[in-house]
Structure formats: structure tokens, C-alpha cells
Amino acid sequence: MKKINPKAKILVIDDDPDFRKVVSIMLKAGPYHVITAKNPQEGKEKLFAEKPDLILLDIMMDSLFDGFSLCHDIKTSEEYQELRETPIIFVSAVKEMTGSRFTFNPSEQGLVGPDDYIDKPVQPDDLFARIEKLLKK
Amino acid sequence: MLRRSLAIKLIFCVAIILILTIGIFAYINTNIQRKYLIEEMQQNAVRLSQTIERSIQYDMLTARSDYIQRRLEDIGEQEGIEHIRIFDKKGKITAASSVEEIGMLIDKQAEACYTCHSDREALKRLSTPDKTRIFKLEKGYRVLGVVNPIYNEPKCYDDACHFHPKDQNVLGVMDILISLARFDKQIGTSRKQILIYFLFTFLFISASISLFIILFVNTPIHRLIEGTQRIAKGDLNYRIGSYHSDEIGELGRSFDMMTTELKKSREEIEQWNLKLKNEVKKATEKLRKINKELNTANKKLQELDNMKSDFMRRMEHGSRSHLAVIKSCLSLALGEHYSELNEQQKDLVKTAERRSSALLELLDDILLLSYRKSTKAVYHMKPVQVPDIIQKVVEDTQDQAQKRSIMIDVQIPLEFPQVLADPEALKEVFSNLLNNAVKYTEEHGTVNVSVKQKKGIIEIIVSDTGIGIASEDLSQIFDEFYRAPNAKSYKIEGTGLGLAIVKEIVEAHHGSLKVQSELGKGSTFTFLLPKTDKAE
């Protein structure tokens, strides 16, 4: 909590309005600058408009794996060339341990994964530590 | 090859037998015949000698020597008569068929005289065979000689001439030589004829034997040989066919019977083979069908499994999304506005927070158990250091233990072998066992964790001084959602799924889990893990 970078702009892309609200409260308490988007499309627009320092990306939104696709596009597509270095943290309501998350294996499909994972519900301390670690890079 | 050797052997044997029998027979026969003929000739010669003597007797009595001489010459011209001569006691030839011999002396030692004059005293009477002799002339052919003594008679010494004294027994000797050339020639011809006859007989018998062997032995045996060769090559349709009414014919018949039986058994075997093949084919077809059905069933199961996974994922996503928001809301509320709440509100919010945590834990356990029990459960087996994993779990549990002043005593040997296991799964096992131990132990209690290696197995013991498990509950503690009544009565929260998950993982590692417990004194869980160095 003490080493928070207040200038950091964080984009939260999640289809759950309540989660966006809760995470926003948490991050603002950080304090971080928070922008939210309710789907990949809006996320893409905000991404280009705001050029955030970090993205919290939900895996399952409109479809099962649209978080993966967006992540892959940002990391590889020409379109996102200037934003490619933006760190991405996956926020998922599906735990890694259950194994079900990887029924769709990103690396097996030739997709590029995120910089970090975090399970819902998020603990503020854990979230901040991961964000700071990536921002320092 | 057999034809030649068998026939030749038999002909050779027959030849020896024929040569011996016919040869000996011919020899004896010829000899007997010759002896008989010689005897006949001897008698004839003696008779001839006597006839000549009688014919010239009158001339001798009348001492008309020129008459005698002429008669001898006449007779000597006869075919077969070599010579005739008459000599006196002194050996002087007085008359002969050859005039030039007259007056010649014949020595007593000469072979013609020897018969009578071998001893000092001359023999006076001679038997017929003794009168004759056979010898070979210098001319090259054999002759039969007849010596006929001319005895004294009253007329000889009574006559007026008184030429011969009375006491003289033998007056002279008439010697006739008869040629045996014709006789010997006849004998030779006869021998030749016998030889030719023998040869013809021999040839005829040999030919007959050969024919016999070829017809009755060789041909059937050849057919038998061909039969055995053909059968050896697998042609069971070959038959000898024609049989002679002899032993070889019997052999052929037996051979054909044998072949027929052989063919029959082979056909039976082939039928069995075919039957077996058909059975195998049928069975294979059945198996293929079953396999197909199994494949379809498996596919269906996989589809169901996928559906289940998908369902679980959506369920997890949905539940956790709600829970995440609820928990975050509660913790945020508790953090920021806690002091503004009254006691009842504080309690309600705390209860809500606690129960949402329990719900999250239950959700996690259900999902974990469902995954471990599903066909998709993957164990990434690799060499692991069991003490390291235990150490990590103990560290994670330390906070929880310290809150209730429970001491975790860990005994781990310095050196420990690596074991093939899934580290994540092992961590789940230890963390469940250790969490349980801490959870069910009262404040200021002790939890002991130790690792030992024994022959072929690794033993991990987690024991506590907790509330223990009643013996009647021991058999059920691994059942899903089962919670011992005393655990509930102590108001210790739990999902009832922890040990079920542990059981799944232990079984997947071919290990075993033993529990010893006494109500109120504590429990000891012993996890035995086989020390395999091969990947599962």
C-alpha cells in the first residue's frame, strides 16, 4: 500500500458491473487512476483513447475466451503495436487449480498469454503487489 | 536305380546257383557218359582183338605168316584202327598193319607190356580192363590200346612143325591201337552243346526273372515310391490303383488305405481349421462391434465429460463472480465503515463475511474434487523432494496455527530420496491433512509431522492432539460431504470434501492412507507412498 504509484492509469475490462464497481473502489483507494470498460470492444476503444499503464482483463465475458483473444491481439497484432508493452493481468472467476480454465489452453492454440493471473475474489494487498511488480518493469 | 540293382542282384544270385548246379550236373553227367562209353569201347576193342585172333588162328596154326600179314594190313586200313601188330615172346614184331614195323623189337618196359610185366613173373591171364590202356600219341590224339596174349594150344605144339614147345604158356601178344580222335571229338561236341544249352537256359531264366521283377516287384514298388514322394509333397489324391494278389499288392492296398485315411483326417483338420477361422472371424467381428460400441460410448462419455467441464466452468464462473463481489463488498464495507455500525450490524456483516468465505471454500472443494475425479484429471509425475513440499505446506499453515497457539513439530531427515509424484497434488494432500490437524486441535495443542523412508515406501505421518474421531465414524470420513458428529458439535467449519480429495490423489499415486484415532485424544494419519522411480 505504501509503494503505490498514483499516476498509474489502470484499465479494468469486465462485463460484471458490480465487479467493476468494487475493483474501482479498491484501486482508487490505492490510489490509482481507474478507467473501466464493459466489453472487449469498449476496452479496445478506451485502450487507444486513454493508453493505460496496465490492464485488468476478465477472461470470460461475452464468450468463454474473449479475454484470451483480446490479450493475444494486443500482444501480437499490428493494430496494437504502440500498446504492445502494456502489462496485462488476467482476472478470472475460474481458478487455475480446478483445471477447467485450461480446457482452452492458450499456448496450445498458439495464443500469447498475459503477464499475470489473479483469481476472483481479489484481495487488495495481493492485487496491489502484482500491479506494482509489473509497473516497475 | 532300384530296378537295376534289385534285378541285377537277383540275376547274379541265380547265375551263381545255375553255374553251380548245371555246371556240376553237366560235369558229372559228361564224366559218367564218357566212362560208360570208354568201357563200351574197351569191350568192343577186346572183342575186335579176339575176333582178329580167331580169324587168323588157322593161318597161325598153318604158319602162313604172309596170310596173317595181309590180313593185318587189310584190317589196319579200317577207319579208327591205328595199328595192329603181333610180337613173339622176345618182343620181336612178327606181323603188323604197317609192314615197316616187322622185325622191330619191343622193350618189356614199354607201356604196352607193363601191365603184365610189372612184376618179375609175368601175369598169364588178364581181365578185360587190364588188357586195355589209353594214352596220347605224339601225333596229338588219344588212342585205346588192347593187348591180347596169344595162348598156347594143343594144335600149336602138336602140329608137325613143332614150332612151339608144349610148356610155353603165352606164345605172343597181339597189340591193337584204336584211335580215340573221333570219340574225343564227339565228347567235345557234346560238351559244347551242354555249354550252349546252359547258356540258353541261363539267359532264359535271367530274362524270366527280370520280367518277373519288373512286372511284379519293380513297377508296383516304383508306384509306391512315387506315391510316398507325392504324399510327402502333400498330394493326397495319388492312388496305387492296380494291385497284384501278392505281398506287394497287399502293401499297395494298405498304402492306398493309409492315404485315404490321411486325406480324410486332413480334410477333417481343414474343416476344423475353417470352422475355427470362422469362429475367430465371428469373434473378431463381435469384438469389432463391441469395440465400435465402446468407442461410441467412450465418445459419448467424453462429450458428457466435456459438457460437465463446460457446465462446471460456467457454474464456477457464475458463482465465483457473485461471491467475489459479495466478499469484496463486505470487506470494503468492514474496512471503511466498520466503526459506524452498531454491534448487531457488525455481527451480521461479520457473519455474512464468514459464511461467504465458507461458501467460497465449499465451491473450491467441490470443483477440486470434481476435477480430481474426472477423466481429465492429469497428474504431472516428476521427481520431487517430499520434505520440501511438506515444509512449504507447514509454512502456509503456520499463521493459522499460531492464531490458536498450536505448535507444529516437524521432523524431517536431512537426506531424503526423490520420489515420482505430482507436486501440486501432493501439496493438496498435505495441506488438507495439516489443515485438518490444526483445525481439529484445541488451543495450545501440538501437531506432529514426520517423514520416514522404509523399504520401498515413504511414510508421512501427521498426528494431532485434537478431538479425535469415533471408531464408528472412521470408515466414513473419506466419504464425500461426510462430517463426523463431534466435528459439527465443536462448531468447526468444513466442507466435508477434504479427505475425499485426499483419497482420490493417494489412490492415483498407488499409495495408501491409514487412520488411527481415539476420541478426545487425537488422530494420526499415515500416508504411505510407494517409492517408484518410473513415471506412471
Interface residues (C-beta under 8 A of the other chain):
Chain A: D16 D18 F19 V22 V23 I25 M26 M60 L64 A93 V94 K95 M97 T98 G99 S100 R101 T103 D119 K120 P121 V122
Chain B: N306 S309 D310 M312 R313 E316 H317 G318 R320 S321 L323 A324 V325 K327 S328 C329 L332 L360 D364 L367 L368 S370 Y371 K376 A377 V378 E424
